[in-house]
Amino acid sequence: MALPIILDCDPGHDDAIALVLALASPELEVKAVTSSAGNQTPDKTLRNVLRMLTLLKRSDIPVAGGAVKPLMRDLIIADNVHGETGLDGPALPEPDFAPQNAPL
């Protein structure tokens, strides 16, 4: 039986790969994805989740934006590593679905 999870991430390249691996694992059932600020700003990480799930044809998975900044420090993004979008490099499709506005 697969373990149901909600994946909270800040998709740059590392979390994009984590999302692919979680979705491919027979041991996990991704019930929802939330995105938070981290590798990039919250609007960009949310868009990256939507773009990745669109690429993977998994628009059936609910997505919601999470924390807009860390609780204990200022937001420091990693655009020097992940680029201006947080996922610079690969050509990703535009999202074909929208995030949810309400709690999951």
FENBEL-V198386 format. One line per field, one symbol per residue. phi: phi as a letter, one per 30 degrees, with the letter a starting at -180 (. if undefined). burial: 1 if it has 24 or more other ideal C-beta (glycine too) atoms within 12 Angstrom, else 0. A space follows every 10 residues. Layout:
phi->???
burial->???
This chain:
phi->.dddbcccbb ecddddddde dddddddbbd dabcbbdldb dddddddddd ddddedhbdd ddbbdcecad dcaddbdcdd cciddjbdkd dcddecacdd cced
burial->0000001111 1110110111 0110000001 0111111111 1101111111 1110110100 1111110000 0000001100 0100111000 0100000010 0000
